Amino acid sequence: MRLWQSIVLALLWALTSGAPAGAIDSDMAPPPTPADPARDDYAAGLAAFEAGDWQAVLDHMGKAIQARPWHADAYNRMGFASRKLGDYDRALRLYDKALELDPHHRGALEYLGEAYLELDRPHDAAALLERLATACQRVAHGGVDWQDSCGEWQDLKAAYDAYGDASARPTAVQ
């Protein structure tokens, strides 16, 4: 077999093996298949997320990433749950892991920016807002206005603006 044939076969195998694909946006990642060991835990984690059961999110998504350690969205959801439980150090580490796996993960960019605002770090949140704008522009096509179609950017922008409005208000004199 020639070298170029070996390379093509290796690339095809990598694309179809379920291995992590850093260039694939989380929104384009294929859904778990019935044979995927993380499928049930991820689904249960999503249900817990929707229900606001933050400890169950951590439990189920933790199991999902044991089976699929490259699952950026599971890390993102765990970061959100950790933040809601008040564990900001863990939340920041989990968001960072999600973004290490998928630097354009819009959910992780939004939630990390919101965490920075909650931690009174508006400059870090502003940098995330810029990164999120770039991530949203990457997937906008066909004349679609990325600002209108990117809910994550809209949500972080609203939180950032609200933070600025709140910080501009005079404090009460006692």
C-alpha positions as CSV (number, residue, x, y, z in Angstrom):
1,M,0.0,0.0,0.0
2,R,1.3,3.4,-0.9
3,L,1.9,6.1,1.7
4,W,-0.9,8.4,0.4
5,Q,-3.4,5.4,0.6
6,S,-2.4,4.7,4.2
7,I,-2.9,8.4,5.0
8,V,-6.4,8.5,3.4
9,L,-7.4,5.3,5.2
10,A,-6.2,6.6,8.5
11,L,-8.1,9.8,8.0
12,L,-11.3,7.9,7.1
13,W,-10.9,5.7,10.2
14,A,-10.4,8.8,12.4
15,L,-13.5,10.5,11.0
16,T,-15.7,7.5,11.6
17,S,-14.3,6.1,14.8
18,G,-16.0,8.5,17.2
19,A,-12.7,10.0,18.2
20,P,-12.6,13.6,19.2
21,A,-12.7,16.1,16.4
22,G,-11.5,19.5,17.6
23,A,-12.4,21.2,14.4
24,I,-16.1,20.1,14.7
25,D,-18.3,22.7,16.4
26,S,-20.4,21.2,19.2
27,D,-23.5,22.1,17.3
28,M,-22.3,19.9,14.4
29,A,-21.2,16.9,16.4
30,P,-23.2,13.8,15.7
31,P,-25.7,12.8,18.3
32,P,-24.9,9.7,20.4
33,T,-25.8,6.4,18.7
34,P,-27.8,3.7,20.5
35,A,-24.5,1.8,21.0
36,D,-22.8,4.8,22.6
37,P,-22.2,4.0,26.3
38,A,-22.6,7.7,27.2
39,R,-26.0,8.0,25.6
40,D,-28.2,7.2,28.5
41,D,-26.2,9.2,31.1
42,Y,-26.0,12.2,28.7
43,A,-29.8,12.1,28.1
44,A,-30.4,11.8,31.9
45,G,-28.0,14.7,32.4
46,L,-29.9,16.8,29.9
47,A,-33.2,16.0,31.6
48,A,-31.7,16.9,35.0
49,F,-30.4,20.2,33.5
50,E,-33.8,21.1,32.2
51,A,-35.3,20.3,35.7
52,G,-32.6,22.3,37.5
53,D,-31.4,19.3,39.4
54,W,-27.8,20.4,39.5
55,Q,-26.4,17.5,41.5
56,A,-28.0,15.0,39.1
57,V,-26.4,16.9,36.2
58,L,-23.0,16.4,37.8
59,D,-23.7,12.7,38.5
60,H,-25.0,11.8,35.0
61,M,-22.7,14.0,33.0
62,G,-19.7,12.7,35.0
63,K,-20.6,9.2,33.9
64,A,-21.1,10.4,30.3
65,I,-17.5,11.8,30.2
66,Q,-16.1,8.6,31.7
67,A,-17.3,6.9,28.5
68,R,-16.7,9.9,26.2
69,P,-14.0,12.1,27.7
70,W,-14.0,14.3,24.7
71,H,-17.7,15.3,25.2
72,A,-17.4,19.1,25.4
73,D,-21.0,19.7,26.1
74,A,-21.1,17.4,29.1
75,Y,-18.2,19.4,30.6
76,N,-20.1,22.6,29.8
77,R,-23.3,21.4,31.5
78,M,-21.3,20.2,34.5
79,G,-19.7,23.7,34.7
80,F,-23.1,25.3,34.7
81,A,-24.4,22.9,37.4
82,S,-21.2,23.6,39.5
83,R,-21.8,27.3,39.2
84,K,-25.4,27.0,40.2
85,L,-24.2,25.1,43.3
86,G,-21.8,27.9,44.1
87,D,-18.6,26.0,43.2
88,Y,-17.0,28.6,41.0
89,D,-13.5,27.1,41.0
90,R,-14.8,23.8,39.7
91,A,-17.2,25.6,37.2
92,L,-14.3,27.6,35.7
93,R,-12.2,24.4,35.3
94,L,-15.1,22.6,33.6
95,Y,-15.8,25.4,31.2
96,D,-12.1,25.6,30.4
97,K,-12.1,21.9,29.7
98,A,-15.1,22.2,27.4
99,L,-13.3,25.1,25.6
100,E,-10.1,23.1,25.4
101,L,-12.0,20.3,23.6
102,D,-14.1,22.7,21.5
103,P,-12.7,26.3,21.4
104,H,-15.9,27.5,19.6
105,H,-18.4,25.9,22.0
106,R,-21.0,28.7,22.2
107,G,-22.7,27.4,25.3
108,A,-19.4,27.2,27.2
109,L,-18.4,30.7,26.0
110,E,-21.7,32.2,27.2
111,Y,-21.8,30.4,30.5
112,L,-18.1,31.2,31.3
113,G,-18.8,34.9,30.5
114,E,-21.8,34.8,32.8
115,A,-19.6,33.2,35.5
116,Y,-17.0,36.0,35.1
117,L,-19.7,38.6,35.6
118,E,-20.9,36.9,38.7
119,L,-17.3,36.9,39.9
120,D,-17.1,40.6,39.2
121,R,-14.6,40.1,36.3
122,P,-16.2,42.2,33.6
123,H,-13.0,42.5,31.5
124,D,-12.8,38.7,31.3
125,A,-16.5,38.6,30.3
126,A,-16.0,41.2,27.6
127,A,-13.2,39.0,26.1
128,L,-15.6,36.1,26.1
129,L,-18.2,38.2,24.4
130,E,-15.7,38.8,21.6
131,R,-14.8,35.2,21.3
132,L,-18.5,34.3,21.3
133,A,-19.1,36.8,18.4
134,T,-16.4,35.0,16.4
135,A,-17.8,31.6,17.2
136,C,-21.3,32.8,16.1
137,Q,-19.9,34.3,12.9
138,R,-18.3,31.0,12.1
139,V,-21.6,29.2,11.7
140,A,-23.7,32.1,10.2
141,H,-24.2,31.6,6.5
142,G,-26.6,32.5,3.7
143,G,-26.9,36.1,4.6
144,V,-28.1,35.3,8.1
145,D,-27.4,38.1,10.6
146,W,-25.3,36.2,13.2
147,Q,-26.4,38.6,16.0
148,D,-30.0,37.8,15.4
149,S,-29.4,34.0,15.2
150,C,-27.0,33.5,18.0
151,G,-28.9,33.2,21.3
152,E,-25.8,32.6,23.3
153,W,-24.3,35.9,22.2
154,Q,-27.6,37.7,22.8
155,D,-27.8,36.3,26.3
156,L,-24.2,37.1,27.3
157,K,-24.6,40.6,25.8
158,A,-27.7,41.2,27.8
159,A,-26.0,40.0,31.0
160,Y,-23.0,42.1,30.3
161,D,-25.1,45.2,29.6
162,A,-27.1,44.6,32.8
163,Y,-23.9,44.2,34.7
164,G,-22.7,47.6,33.4
165,D,-26.1,49.2,34.2
166,A,-26.0,47.8,37.7
167,S,-22.4,49.0,38.3
168,A,-23.2,52.5,37.0
169,R,-25.9,53.0,39.6
170,P,-24.9,55.0,42.7
171,T,-24.7,53.0,45.9
172,A,-26.9,53.9,48.8
173,V,-25.4,56.2,51.4
174,Q,-25.8,54.9,54.9
